[in-house]
């Protein structure tokens, strides 16, 4: 078991309305109507053409301000990306823009900075497993989010991606958000990802296996946590469309009301950040002293799947 001691979602420079601003989102008016009225996407946080280095530096500065005075230095900073920022993030953004503000004075030279995209939007689950096993690391900062500045990143057949950046601190120091269990699953038959050919039947087969794989990884995670699905208070979703989640909840045997789906319409799909954005939003709405078991679910192109159980005891005294 380990913990989350800080979870910050940085506001985007602008917010676009899916129906009204469809051109900027690479959508036709008719496609925008489908995404808004059928799939449930209302607004999308937007980078407003802010340079990526400036955008990430701004988000890291917000995190630093929220953490001022009460956070130990990080052993590692990891960027979970989906787009093309892997090569530039650690050098241009993390080290040059934020080393001084995110670490104790003089500690920056000991940072391990790297990017990871192996399992795309399910990578945070993989990275949490890595942290759980690597006991030499006591604190890591996990940065999730991309700038969807092209159609391939912005428009998925079943989702619209936003430019939301989240920063979360994983730690071995006890806090009121415990990471109780993490499970991942890989289905290499669909490793072609977005390049799967529709005429060879693989895309259709992936769609058929999607629910089965989600159910399988959820079952493994709940077994690790020694919980039943009935004991879970809320499901924190991968922010794909509401229609997909109606099918998934039917497969899992739970009602749609158990899914924390409000951010699908407010924020869209935040790439790997969905799990932490939804966790933070749900946490903020809890009352002091309230306890909740949260099941987070993610899926990444490739195909990868992940599930995590968080137990929140809001305001728990850990001194």
N, C-alpha and C positions, 0 to 999 in steps of 0.2 A: 504494500500500500504506500502511496505517496499523496501529495496534496497540491492544490492550487492556491497560491497566496495572493495573486494579483491577476485581474482579468479586465483588460481595457480595450474597448472598441473605439477607434478614432473616427470622428465625423468626417464625411467626404466634403469636398469643396462645394458640391452642388447636388441637387436631387432632381431627377427627371421623371415626368409622368409618362408611363408606358404608352398610353393612347395618344396624348398630345405631342410628345417628343419622339415619336417613333423613328423619324429619320436619323436622329443622333444615335439611336440604338440599333441601327442597321436593319430596321423592320419596315415593311410596307404597312399601310393603314389597315389592311385586312388581316395581316399577321398579328399586328398589335392588338387587334380586337380579340383574336383567339387567345393570345397570351394573357390579356387582362380579364376577359369575361369567362373563359373556360378554364385556363390554368391558374388564375388567381394572382397574377403579378400586377401590382398597382404602381409602385414607385421604385426607382433604381438609384441608389447613391452613385454619383458620377464624378470622375476625376477632373472634369472641366479642362482637360488638356494640360493639367499641371505636370511638369517634368517628373519622371518617376523618382529621381533622387530627392527632389524637394518634397514630394508627396510622402515618401517613407520617412524622411527626416522629420517632417512635421508630426507624423504619427508617433515616432519614437520620442519626440519631445513631450508630447501629451502624456505618454506612459511615464516618462521620467518625472514630470511634475506630479503625477498621481502617486508616485512611489517615493517622493522626496523624504529623506530622513529615516525611513524605516525598512529599507531593503538592502540585504547584503549583495555583494557583487555576483555577477553571473559567472559560472564556469564555462558556459557555451551559449551561443546565440544561433538559433537555427531558423532559416527562412524556408517555410514550406510554400513552394511556388508551383504554379501550373503553367504559366506562360514562359516568356523568354528572358526573365530577369536573373536566372541562376548565376550567370557568369559575372554580373556586375554588382549584385546585391552586397555581398560581404565586403568587397573592397571599397566601392564608391559610396555606399549608403551607410552600412553598419559601422565600419571602422572610421571613415572620414567624418561622418555627420553626427555620430552619436556616442562614440567611445567615452568621451569626457562626461557626458551627462548620465550615462547608464551604469557606470561602475564607480567604485570607490577610487579616490585619487591614487594614481599609480598602478592600479590593478588592471588597466586595459591591456597591457602587454601580455597578460596571461589568458586572454580570451581565446576560445576555439570558435571560429565562425565558419559556418558552412550552410549550403542550401540542399534541400532534398525535394525530389519530385517523383520518386520511384513509383508511388502508388497514387499519385495525383490527389484528388480530393479526400481520399482516405488516409493520406500520409500522416496526419496528426495522430491517428491511432497507432500507426507503426512507430512513430517517434516516441509516443508515450510508453510503448512496450520497451523500446531501447533504453529510455531513462529508467524504467523500473528495474531493468537487469543490470545496468551499469552503475554500480553503487559508488564508483569513484566521483561521480557528478552529484553535487548537492543541490544546485540551483541552475536551471536553464531557462532562457527566455525563448519562447517559440513565437515567431512572427508569421502570421498567415495572411493571405490576400494577394491579389494581383491587380494590375491595371488592364482591363479588358478593352484595349484600344483598337481591336480589329474584330471583324465579324465572327471569325472562328472561335475567339474567346468569349465574345459577348452573347452569341446566340447558339444555344443548344437546342436540339429538336424538342426537348421537354423542359427547358429552363432558360431564364435570362440571368446572366451573371452581372454582379455589381462590383464596384471599386471600393469595397469595404476592407479595411485593414484592422486586424485584431492582434493584440499582444498579450500573451499569457505566461505567467511565471509558474513553472513546475518546481516543486521543492520537497525536500524530505522533512522539513520543519512542519509540525502539525498546524493545520489551520481548519477553518470551518467547512472547507470543500475537500472531501476525500475522494481520491481516485481508487475505487475499490477493485475494479476488474477491467481488463482490456482484452479484446480478441480481434484477430484479423483473419481474413480468408482471401485466397487468390484463386482465380479461375483463368488459367493461362490460355484457354481455348480462344479467349476474346482479347488477346494482347494487341490486336490491331487497333483497338480504341476507336477514335473518330474516323479511322481509315477503313473500318470494316465495310466490305462491299455488300450492298443491299441485295444484289442478284445471286449471291451464293448461299443465302439462307442463314448466314451467321448472325446478322443483325436481328432477325426475327427470333433466332434461337437464344440470343443474349436477352432479349426482352422476356422470353419465357422463363429463363433461368434466374432473372433478376430477383424475383420474389423468393424463389427457393434459396438463393444464396444469402439474402438478407435474413430470412428466417433461421438459416443454419448458423450464421455468425452471432445472431442475437441469442439463440439457444446456448451456444458455447459460453458466451459472456455471462449470461444469467447463472449458468451452472457454476462458473468460477466465483461469482459473487454470492452463491448460495441463496438466490432469490428466485421467486416465480414472477412471471409477467404480471400477475394480479397484485403483487406487492410493489410494483413500480408505480410511482405517483404521476410521472410525466415522461413522455417520449420527446426527446430533443431531436428534431429531424434534420436530415440533409435537405436543404431548402430547394428541392425540386418541386414540381407543381403539385397542387392539392389533389389532382386526379390520381397521380401515382401513389400518393399516400392513402387515398381511399382504398386502392387495391391492396397496398401493403398491410394496412390495418385489418382488412378482411382476411388476408393470409395469416396474420399473426393471431387473429381471434380477439381483437380489442376494438373498442369504438374509436372513431375519429376524434372524439372530444378529448382523448388522452394525449393527442399530438399537439405540441406547442407550435402551432402553424402560423401564428400572427406575423412572423417576420418574413414569410414568403411574399406577402403583399407589400410589406414595408421596406424590405432590404434586398429581396431577390436571393439568388444563389451566391454565396460569399466564398466560393471555392472551398478550400480546406478550413476556412474560418467558421463555417456554419455551426459546428459543434460548440465552439467557445462563445460565439456571438449569442446563440440561443441560451447557453448556460448562464452567461452574464445577465442577460435580459430577464430570465426567469428568476435568478437570484435576487435581482434588484426589486422584484415584485413580492418577495417573501417577507413575512413579518419576523421580527427578532424572536429567536427561540424556536421557530418553526423548523421541522425536519422533513426532508424529502429525499426519496430515491429517484434518481434521474437516469434514464436509459438514452444514450446518444447513439445515433445510427448514421453511418456515412457510406457512400459508394464512390469509387473512383474509376475513371476510364482505364481499361487495361486487362482484365477487370478485377478490381480489388474492393473488398468490403470490410467494414470495421464496426465494432460496437464497444461502448464504454459505459460502465455504471459509475455514476457519481453519487455520493451521499452527502447532502448538505445539512448541516446543523447551524443555521444562521446565527452569528454572534457568539458561537461557542467559545468559552474561555480556554485558551490554549497555553496560558502562562504556567 
